[in-house]
Amino acid sequence: MKKYFLSLGMLVPVLGLAACGGDDSTDANGEEAAANFPNSSLEVIVPYAEGGGTDLVARAFADYLQDEIGESVSVSNREGGGGAVGMQAGATVLQTDIQ
């Protein structure tokens, strides 16, 4: 149970950063950027193996998000290193989107 809460605690900030990154809007309110988001499919990176609690929550979240935004949302499991491999994959994606 402790691992479930810990992994969910890691998933939420990563998703939050992914949603906030790469804003090129000149509008102070961000309305222009919000109108154009998302313009392609999204990928949710789960730093643990398939079938675990974090994976199940991420897949339920992806289904809900896909219905809400009308874009394809996929879940990618990157297990290994106690979550380090998935976290590195998420950080790499954020780094390339920001630059």
C-alpha positions as CSV (number, residue, x, y, z in Angstrom):
1,M,0.0,0.0,0.0
2,K,2.9,2.3,0.8
3,K,4.4,1.7,-2.6
4,Y,1.1,2.6,-4.3
5,F,0.9,6.0,-2.6
6,L,4.6,6.7,-3.2
7,S,4.3,5.9,-6.9
8,L,1.1,7.9,-7.3
9,G,2.9,10.7,-5.6
10,M,5.6,10.5,-8.3
11,L,3.1,10.2,-11.2
12,V,1.0,13.4,-10.4
13,P,4.0,15.9,-10.4
14,V,5.3,14.4,-13.7
15,L,1.9,14.7,-15.3
16,G,1.6,18.2,-14.0
17,L,4.9,19.2,-15.4
18,A,4.1,17.7,-18.7
19,A,0.9,19.6,-19.0
20,C,2.6,22.9,-18.1
21,G,5.7,22.7,-20.2
22,G,6.5,24.3,-23.6
23,D,4.2,27.4,-23.5
24,D,5.0,29.6,-26.4
25,S,2.0,31.8,-26.0
26,T,2.3,35.6,-25.9
27,D,-1.1,35.9,-24.3
28,A,-0.9,36.8,-20.6
29,N,-3.8,34.5,-19.8
30,G,-2.6,31.6,-21.9
31,E,-5.9,31.5,-23.7
32,E,-4.2,31.1,-27.1
33,A,-2.1,28.2,-25.8
34,A,-5.1,26.6,-24.2
35,A,-7.1,26.7,-27.4
36,N,-4.4,24.9,-29.3
37,F,-3.6,22.3,-26.6
38,P,-3.3,19.4,-27.2
39,N,-2.5,19.3,-30.9
40,S,-1.2,15.8,-31.0
41,S,-1.4,12.5,-29.0
42,L,-0.2,12.3,-25.4
43,E,1.9,9.7,-23.7
44,V,1.6,8.9,-20.0
45,I,4.9,7.3,-18.8
46,V,4.5,5.0,-15.8
47,P,7.7,4.1,-14.1
48,Y,6.5,0.7,-12.9
49,A,5.6,-2.6,-14.6
50,E,2.2,-3.4,-16.1
51,G,-0.6,-4.7,-13.9
52,G,0.4,-2.8,-10.7
53,G,-1.7,-0.2,-8.9
54,T,0.1,2.7,-10.6
55,D,-0.5,1.2,-14.0
56,L,-4.2,0.7,-13.4
57,V,-4.7,4.2,-12.1
58,A,-2.7,5.6,-15.1
59,R,-4.8,3.6,-17.6
60,A,-8.1,4.8,-16.0
61,F,-6.8,8.4,-16.1
62,A,-5.7,8.0,-19.7
63,D,-9.2,6.7,-20.7
64,Y,-10.8,9.6,-18.9
65,L,-8.4,12.2,-20.4
66,Q,-8.9,10.8,-23.9
67,D,-12.7,11.3,-23.6
68,E,-12.2,14.8,-22.2
69,I,-9.7,16.2,-24.7
70,G,-10.6,14.1,-27.8
71,E,-7.0,13.2,-28.5
72,S,-5.2,9.8,-28.3
73,V,-3.6,9.1,-24.9
74,S,-1.3,6.1,-24.5
75,V,0.3,4.6,-21.4
76,S,3.9,3.6,-21.6
77,N,5.4,1.5,-18.8
78,R,9.1,2.0,-18.2
79,E,10.0,-0.3,-15.3
80,G,13.4,-0.7,-13.8
81,G,15.6,0.8,-11.2
82,G,12.9,1.3,-8.7
83,G,11.2,3.8,-11.0
84,A,14.4,5.6,-12.1
85,V,14.2,4.4,-15.7
86,G,10.6,5.8,-16.1
87,M,11.5,9.1,-14.3
88,Q,14.5,9.5,-16.6
89,A,12.3,8.9,-19.7
90,G,9.9,11.5,-18.4
91,A,12.6,14.0,-17.7
92,T,14.1,13.4,-21.2
93,V,10.8,14.1,-22.9
94,L,10.3,17.3,-20.8
95,Q,13.8,18.4,-21.7
96,T,13.3,18.0,-25.4
97,D,9.9,19.7,-25.3
98,I,11.2,22.7,-23.5
99,Q,14.1,23.4,-25.8
